[in-house]
Amino acid sequence: MIYGEGGLHALEIKNSSQVRPGDLREIKSFGEDFPESRRWLLYRGKERFLRDGILCVPCEEFLLQLKPDEFPV
């Protein structure tokens, strides 16, 4: 979990090249407790997509966007 000026962000990382429905269970539960949060699932795949309000992003893409004092969009 990351909290700051940019809001509340929850990150979950999976060592998988595909996102399965069960992979989203924990982060969906977090979203029920903190609906204002922006939820991210990082995985080893190649596509960025939104599923059940969770932004699924390839780890490589996420890491390449990291900059000091900024959260990737």
Phi and psi restraints in degrees (range 20) as a CNS / XPLOR table:
assign (resid 1 and name C) (resid 2 and name N)
       (resid 2 and name CA) (resid 2 and name C) 1.0 -127.7 20.0 2
assign (resid 2 and name N) (resid 2 and name CA)
       (resid 2 and name C) (resid 3 and name N) 1.0 129.3 20.0 2
assign (resid 2 and name C) (resid 3 and name N)
       (resid 3 and name CA) (resid 3 and name C) 1.0 -130.8 20.0 2
assign (resid 3 and name N) (resid 3 and name CA)
       (resid 3 and name C) (resid 4 and name N) 1.0 133.7 20.0 2
assign (resid 3 and name C) (resid 4 and name N)
       (resid 4 and name CA) (resid 4 and name C) 1.0 -174.6 20.0 2
assign (resid 4 and name N) (resid 4 and name CA)
       (resid 4 and name C) (resid 5 and name N) 1.0 -159.7 20.0 2
assign (resid 4 and name C) (resid 5 and name N)
       (resid 5 and name CA) (resid 5 and name C) 1.0 -56.9 20.0 2
assign (resid 5 and name N) (resid 5 and name CA)
       (resid 5 and name C) (resid 6 and name N) 1.0 -31.4 20.0 2
assign (resid 5 and name C) (resid 6 and name N)
       (resid 6 and name CA) (resid 6 and name C) 1.0 -80.2 20.0 2
assign (resid 6 and name N) (resid 6 and name CA)
       (resid 6 and name C) (resid 7 and name N) 1.0 2.0 20.0 2
assign (resid 6 and name C) (resid 7 and name N)
       (resid 7 and name CA) (resid 7 and name C) 1.0 105.3 20.0 2
assign (resid 7 and name N) (resid 7 and name CA)
       (resid 7 and name C) (resid 8 and name N) 1.0 -164.0 20.0 2
assign (resid 7 and name C) (resid 8 and name N)
       (resid 8 and name CA) (resid 8 and name C) 1.0 -103.8 20.0 2
assign (resid 8 and name N) (resid 8 and name CA)
       (resid 8 and name C) (resid 9 and name N) 1.0 124.1 20.0 2
assign (resid 8 and name C) (resid 9 and name N)
       (resid 9 and name CA) (resid 9 and name C) 1.0 -123.5 20.0 2
assign (resid 9 and name N) (resid 9 and name CA)
       (resid 9 and name C) (resid 10 and name N) 1.0 136.3 20.0 2
assign (resid 9 and name C) (resid 10 and name N)
       (resid 10 and name CA) (resid 10 and name C) 1.0 -115.1 20.0 2
assign (resid 10 and name N) (resid 10 and name CA)
       (resid 10 and name C) (resid 11 and name N) 1.0 128.6 20.0 2
assign (resid 10 and name C) (resid 11 and name N)
       (resid 11 and name CA) (resid 11 and name C) 1.0 -116.5 20.0 2
assign (resid 11 and name N) (resid 11 and name CA)
       (resid 11 and name C) (resid 12 and name N) 1.0 134.8 20.0 2
assign (resid 11 and name C) (resid 12 and name N)
       (resid 12 and name CA) (resid 12 and name C) 1.0 -129.6 20.0 2
assign (resid 12 and name N) (resid 12 and name CA)
       (resid 12 and name C) (resid 13 and name N) 1.0 139.9 20.0 2
assign (resid 12 and name C) (resid 13 and name N)
       (resid 13 and name CA) (resid 13 and name C) 1.0 -119.9 20.0 2
assign (resid 13 and name N) (resid 13 and name CA)
       (resid 13 and name C) (resid 14 and name N) 1.0 131.3 20.0 2
assign (resid 13 and name C) (resid 14 and name N)
       (resid 14 and name CA) (resid 14 and name C) 1.0 -120.4 20.0 2
assign (resid 14 and name N) (resid 14 and name CA)
       (resid 14 and name C) (resid 15 and name N) 1.0 137.9 20.0 2
assign (resid 14 and name C) (resid 15 and name N)
       (resid 15 and name CA) (resid 15 and name C) 1.0 -90.7 20.0 2
assign (resid 15 and name N) (resid 15 and name CA)
       (resid 15 and name C) (resid 16 and name N) 1.0 67.0 20.0 2
assign (resid 15 and name C) (resid 16 and name N)
       (resid 16 and name CA) (resid 16 and name C) 1.0 -148.3 20.0 2
assign (resid 16 and name N) (resid 16 and name CA)
       (resid 16 and name C) (resid 17 and name N) 1.0 148.8 20.0 2
assign (resid 16 and name C) (resid 17 and name N)
       (resid 17 and name CA) (resid 17 and name C) 1.0 -91.6 20.0 2
assign (resid 17 and name N) (resid 17 and name CA)
       (resid 17 and name C) (resid 18 and name N) 1.0 -3.4 20.0 2
assign (resid 17 and name C) (resid 18 and name N)
       (resid 18 and name CA) (resid 18 and name C) 1.0 -131.5 20.0 2
assign (resid 18 and name N) (resid 18 and name CA)
       (resid 18 and name C) (resid 19 and name N) 1.0 152.1 20.0 2
assign (resid 18 and name C) (resid 19 and name N)
       (resid 19 and name CA) (resid 19 and name C) 1.0 -105.7 20.0 2
assign (resid 19 and name N) (resid 19 and name CA)
       (resid 19 and name C) (resid 20 and name N) 1.0 119.2 20.0 2
assign (resid 19 and name C) (resid 20 and name N)
       (resid 20 and name CA) (resid 20 and name C) 1.0 -102.8 20.0 2
assign (resid 20 and name N) (resid 20 and name CA)
       (resid 20 and name C) (resid 21 and name N) 1.0 156.7 20.0 2
assign (resid 20 and name C) (resid 21 and name N)
       (resid 21 and name CA) (resid 21 and name C) 1.0 -53.1 20.0 2
assign (resid 21 and name N) (resid 21 and name CA)
       (resid 21 and name C) (resid 22 and name N) 1.0 -39.1 20.0 2
assign (resid 21 and name C) (resid 22 and name N)
       (resid 22 and name CA) (resid 22 and name C) 1.0 -65.1 20.0 2
assign (resid 22 and name N) (resid 22 and name CA)
       (resid 22 and name C) (resid 23 and name N) 1.0 -24.3 20.0 2
assign (resid 22 and name C) (resid 23 and name N)
       (resid 23 and name CA) (resid 23 and name C) 1.0 -67.1 20.0 2
assign (resid 23 and name N) (resid 23 and name CA)
       (resid 23 and name C) (resid 24 and name N) 1.0 -21.9 20.0 2
assign (resid 23 and name C) (resid 24 and name N)
       (resid 24 and name CA) (resid 24 and name C) 1.0 -94.3 20.0 2
assign (resid 24 and name N) (resid 24 and name CA)
       (resid 24 and name C) (resid 25 and name N) 1.0 -6.7 20.0 2
assign (resid 24 and name C) (resid 25 and name N)
       (resid 25 and name CA) (resid 25 and name C) 1.0 -55.8 20.0 2
assign (resid 25 and name N) (resid 25 and name CA)
       (resid 25 and name C) (resid 26 and name N) 1.0 -50.9 20.0 2
assign (resid 25 and name C) (resid 26 and name N)
       (resid 26 and name CA) (resid 26 and name C) 1.0 -65.2 20.0 2
assign (resid 26 and name N) (resid 26 and name CA)
       (resid 26 and name C) (resid 27 and name N) 1.0 -45.4 20.0 2
assign (resid 26 and name C) (resid 27 and name N)
       (resid 27 and name CA) (resid 27 and name C) 1.0 -73.1 20.0 2
assign (resid 27 and name N) (resid 27 and name CA)
       (resid 27 and name C) (resid 28 and name N) 1.0 -28.6 20.0 2
assign (resid 27 and name C) (resid 28 and name N)
       (resid 28 and name CA) (resid 28 and name C) 1.0 -65.5 20.0 2
assign (resid 28 and name N) (resid 28 and name CA)
       (resid 28 and name C) (resid 29 and name N) 1.0 -40.5 20.0 2
assign (resid 28 and name C) (resid 29 and name N)
       (resid 29 and name CA) (resid 29 and name C) 1.0 -62.6 20.0 2
assign (resid 29 and name N) (resid 29 and name CA)
       (resid 29 and name C) (resid 30 and name N) 1.0 -41.2 20.0 2
assign (resid 29 and name C) (resid 30 and name N)
       (resid 30 and name CA) (resid 30 and name C) 1.0 -59.7 20.0 2
assign (resid 30 and name N) (resid 30 and name CA)
       (resid 30 and name C) (resid 31 and name N) 1.0 -42.0 20.0 2
assign (resid 30 and name C) (resid 31 and name N)
       (resid 31 and name CA) (resid 31 and name C) 1.0 -63.8 20.0 2
assign (resid 31 and name N) (resid 31 and name CA)
       (resid 31 and name C) (resid 32 and name N) 1.0 -29.9 20.0 2
assign (resid 31 and name C) (resid 32 and name N)
       (resid 32 and name CA) (resid 32 and name C) 1.0 -68.1 20.0 2
assign (resid 32 and name N) (resid 32 and name CA)
       (resid 32 and name C) (resid 33 and name N) 1.0 -37.4 20.0 2
assign (resid 32 and name C) (resid 33 and name N)
       (resid 33 and name CA) (resid 33 and name C) 1.0 -78.6 20.0 2
assign (resid 33 and name N) (resid 33 and name CA)
       (resid 33 and name C) (resid 34 and name N) 1.0 -31.0 20.0 2
assign (resid 33 and name C) (resid 34 and name N)
       (resid 34 and name CA) (resid 34 and name C) 1.0 -131.8 20.0 2
assign (resid 34 and name N) (resid 34 and name CA)
       (resid 34 and name C) (resid 35 and name N) 1.0 72.2 20.0 2
assign (resid 34 and name C) (resid 35 and name N)
       (resid 35 and name CA) (resid 35 and name C) 1.0 -63.1 20.0 2
assign (resid 35 and name N) (resid 35 and name CA)
       (resid 35 and name C) (resid 36 and name N) 1.0 -19.1 20.0 2
assign (resid 35 and name C) (resid 36 and name N)
       (resid 36 and name CA) (resid 36 and name C) 1.0 -78.4 20.0 2
assign (resid 36 and name N) (resid 36 and name CA)
       (resid 36 and name C) (resid 37 and name N) 1.0 -9.1 20.0 2
assign (resid 36 and name C) (resid 37 and name N)
       (resid 37 and name CA) (resid 37 and name C) 1.0 -74.4 20.0 2
assign (resid 37 and name N) (resid 37 and name CA)
       (resid 37 and name C) (resid 38 and name N) 1.0 153.8 20.0 2
assign (resid 37 and name C) (resid 38 and name N)
       (resid 38 and name CA) (resid 38 and name C) 1.0 -100.8 20.0 2
assign (resid 38 and name N) (resid 38 and name CA)
       (resid 38 and name C) (resid 39 and name N) 1.0 125.2 20.0 2
assign (resid 38 and name C) (resid 39 and name N)
       (resid 39 and name CA) (resid 39 and name C) 1.0 -109.4 20.0 2
assign (resid 39 and name N) (resid 39 and name CA)
       (resid 39 and name C) (resid 40 and name N) 1.0 135.6 20.0 2
assign (resid 39 and name C) (resid 40 and name N)
       (resid 40 and name CA) (resid 40 and name C) 1.0 -126.3 20.0 2
assign (resid 40 and name N) (resid 40 and name CA)
       (resid 40 and name C) (resid 41 and name N) 1.0 138.6 20.0 2
assign (resid 40 and name C) (resid 41 and name N)
       (resid 41 and name CA) (resid 41 and name C) 1.0 -121.3 20.0 2
assign (resid 41 and name N) (resid 41 and name CA)
       (resid 41 and name C) (resid 42 and name N) 1.0 118.8 20.0 2
assign (resid 41 and name C) (resid 42 and name N)
       (resid 42 and name CA) (resid 42 and name C) 1.0 -98.3 20.0 2
assign (resid 42 and name N) (resid 42 and name CA)
       (resid 42 and name C) (resid 43 and name N) 1.0 136.2 20.0 2
assign (resid 42 and name C) (resid 43 and name N)
       (resid 43 and name CA) (resid 43 and name C) 1.0 -147.5 20.0 2
assign (resid 43 and name N) (resid 43 and name CA)
       (resid 43 and name C) (resid 44 and name N) 1.0 173.5 20.0 2
assign (resid 43 and name C) (resid 44 and name N)
       (resid 44 and name CA) (resid 44 and name C) 1.0 -87.0 20.0 2
assign (resid 44 and name N) (resid 44 and name CA)
       (resid 44 and name C) (resid 45 and name N) 1.0 10.2 20.0 2
assign (resid 44 and name C) (resid 45 and name N)
       (resid 45 and name CA) (resid 45 and name C) 1.0 -76.7 20.0 2
assign (resid 45 and name N) (resid 45 and name CA)
       (resid 45 and name C) (resid 46 and name N) 1.0 -168.0 20.0 2
assign (resid 45 and name C) (resid 46 and name N)
       (resid 46 and name CA) (resid 46 and name C) 1.0 -117.5 20.0 2
assign (resid 46 and name N) (resid 46 and name CA)
       (resid 46 and name C) (resid 47 and name N) 1.0 -11.4 20.0 2
assign (resid 46 and name C) (resid 47 and name N)
       (resid 47 and name CA) (resid 47 and name C) 1.0 -110.5 20.0 2
assign (resid 47 and name N) (resid 47 and name CA)
       (resid 47 and name C) (resid 48 and name N) 1.0 145.8 20.0 2
assign (resid 47 and name C) (resid 48 and name N)
       (resid 48 and name CA) (resid 48 and name C) 1.0 -101.8 20.0 2
assign (resid 48 and name N) (resid 48 and name CA)
       (resid 48 and name C) (resid 49 and name N) 1.0 131.2 20.0 2
assign (resid 48 and name C) (resid 49 and name N)
       (resid 49 and name CA) (resid 49 and name C) 1.0 -157.0 20.0 2
assign (resid 49 and name N) (resid 49 and name CA)
       (resid 49 and name C) (resid 50 and name N) 1.0 163.2 20.0 2
assign (resid 49 and name C) (resid 50 and name N)
       (resid 50 and name CA) (resid 50 and name C) 1.0 -108.8 20.0 2
assign (resid 50 and name N) (resid 50 and name CA)
       (resid 50 and name C) (resid 51 and name N) 1.0 126.9 20.0 2
assign (resid 50 and name C) (resid 51 and name N)
       (resid 51 and name CA) (resid 51 and name C) 1.0 -136.3 20.0 2
assign (resid 51 and name N) (resid 51 and name CA)
       (resid 51 and name C) (resid 52 and name N) 1.0 121.9 20.0 2
assign (resid 51 and name C) (resid 52 and name N)
       (resid 52 and name CA) (resid 52 and name C) 1.0 54.6 20.0 2
assign (resid 52 and name N) (resid 52 and name CA)
       (resid 52 and name C) (resid 53 and name N) 1.0 37.7 20.0 2
assign (resid 52 and name C) (resid 53 and name N)
       (resid 53 and name CA) (resid 53 and name C) 1.0 78.1 20.0 2
assign (resid 53 and name N) (resid 53 and name CA)
       (resid 53 and name C) (resid 54 and name N) 1.0 8.8 20.0 2
assign (resid 53 and name C) (resid 54 and name N)
       (resid 54 and name CA) (resid 54 and name C) 1.0 -112.5 20.0 2
assign (resid 54 and name N) (resid 54 and name CA)
       (resid 54 and name C) (resid 55 and name N) 1.0 125.7 20.0 2
assign (resid 54 and name C) (resid 55 and name N)
       (resid 55 and name CA) (resid 55 and name C) 1.0 -83.7 20.0 2
assign (resid 55 and name N) (resid 55 and name CA)
       (resid 55 and name C) (resid 56 and name N) 1.0 115.1 20.0 2
assign (resid 55 and name C) (resid 56 and name N)
       (resid 56 and name CA) (resid 56 and name C) 1.0 -96.9 20.0 2
assign (resid 56 and name N) (resid 56 and name CA)
       (resid 56 and name C) (resid 57 and name N) 1.0 121.4 20.0 2
assign (resid 56 and name C) (resid 57 and name N)
       (resid 57 and name CA) (resid 57 and name C) 1.0 -133.1 20.0 2
assign (resid 57 and name N) (resid 57 and name CA)
       (resid 57 and name C) (resid 58 and name N) 1.0 135.7 20.0 2
assign (resid 57 and name C) (resid 58 and name N)
       (resid 58 and name CA) (resid 58 and name C) 1.0 -59.3 20.0 2
assign (resid 58 and name N) (resid 58 and name CA)
       (resid 58 and name C) (resid 59 and name N) 1.0 136.8 20.0 2
assign (resid 58 and name C) (resid 59 and name N)
       (resid 59 and name CA) (resid 59 and name C) 1.0 -53.9 20.0 2
assign (resid 59 and name N) (resid 59 and name CA)
       (resid 59 and name C) (resid 60 and name N) 1.0 -45.5 20.0 2
assign (resid 59 and name C) (resid 60 and name N)
       (resid 60 and name CA) (resid 60 and name C) 1.0 -58.9 20.0 2
assign (resid 60 and name N) (resid 60 and name CA)
       (resid 60 and name C) (resid 61 and name N) 1.0 -45.6 20.0 2
assign (resid 60 and name C) (resid 61 and name N)
       (resid 61 and name CA) (resid 61 and name C) 1.0 -60.4 20.0 2
assign (resid 61 and name N) (resid 61 and name CA)
       (resid 61 and name C) (resid 62 and name N) 1.0 -46.0 20.0 2
assign (resid 61 and name C) (resid 62 and name N)
       (resid 62 and name CA) (resid 62 and name C) 1.0 -60.2 20.0 2
assign (resid 62 and name N) (resid 62 and name CA)
       (resid 62 and name C) (resid 63 and name N) 1.0 -48.3 20.0 2
assign (resid 62 and name C) (resid 63 and name N)
       (resid 63 and name CA) (resid 63 and name C) 1.0 -65.1 20.0 2
assign (resid 63 and name N) (resid 63 and name CA)
       (resid 63 and name C) (resid 64 and name N) 1.0 -35.9 20.0 2
assign (resid 63 and name C) (resid 64 and name N)
       (resid 64 and name CA) (resid 64 and name C) 1.0 -69.3 20.0 2
assign (resid 64 and name N) (resid 64 and name CA)
       (resid 64 and name C) (resid 65 and name N) 1.0 -20.6 20.0 2
assign (resid 64 and name C) (resid 65 and name N)
       (resid 65 and name CA) (resid 65 and name C) 1.0 -88.9 20.0 2
assign (resid 65 and name N) (resid 65 and name CA)
       (resid 65 and name C) (resid 66 and name N) 1.0 -7.8 20.0 2
assign (resid 65 and name C) (resid 66 and name N)
       (resid 66 and name CA) (resid 66 and name C) 1.0 -65.5 20.0 2
assign (resid 66 and name N) (resid 66 and name CA)
       (resid 66 and name C) (resid 67 and name N) 1.0 134.0 20.0 2
assign (resid 66 and name C) (resid 67 and name N)
       (resid 67 and name CA) (resid 67 and name C) 1.0 -139.7 20.0 2
assign (resid 67 and name N) (resid 67 and name CA)
       (resid 67 and name C) (resid 68 and name N) 1.0 149.7 20.0 2
assign (resid 67 and name C) (resid 68 and name N)
       (resid 68 and name CA) (resid 68 and name C) 1.0 -56.3 20.0 2
assign (resid 68 and name N) (resid 68 and name CA)
       (resid 68 and name C) (resid 69 and name N) 1.0 135.6 20.0 2
assign (resid 68 and name C) (resid 69 and name N)
       (resid 69 and name CA) (resid 69 and name C) 1.0 61.9 20.0 2
assign (resid 69 and name N) (resid 69 and name CA)
       (resid 69 and name C) (resid 70 and name N) 1.0 19.6 20.0 2
assign (resid 69 and name C) (resid 70 and name N)
       (resid 70 and name CA) (resid 70 and name C) 1.0 -136.2 20.0 2
assign (resid 70 and name N) (resid 70 and name CA)
       (resid 70 and name C) (resid 71 and name N) 1.0 141.5 20.0 2
assign (resid 70 and name C) (resid 71 and name N)
       (resid 71 and name CA) (resid 71 and name C) 1.0 -99.5 20.0 2
assign (resid 71 and name N) (resid 71 and name CA)
       (resid 71 and name C) (resid 72 and name N) 1.0 135.2 20.0 2
assign (resid 71 and name C) (resid 72 and name N)
       (resid 72 and name CA) (resid 72 and name C) 1.0 -56.7 20.0 2
assign (resid 72 and name N) (resid 72 and name CA)
       (resid 72 and name C) (resid 73 and name N) 1.0 152.8 20.0 2
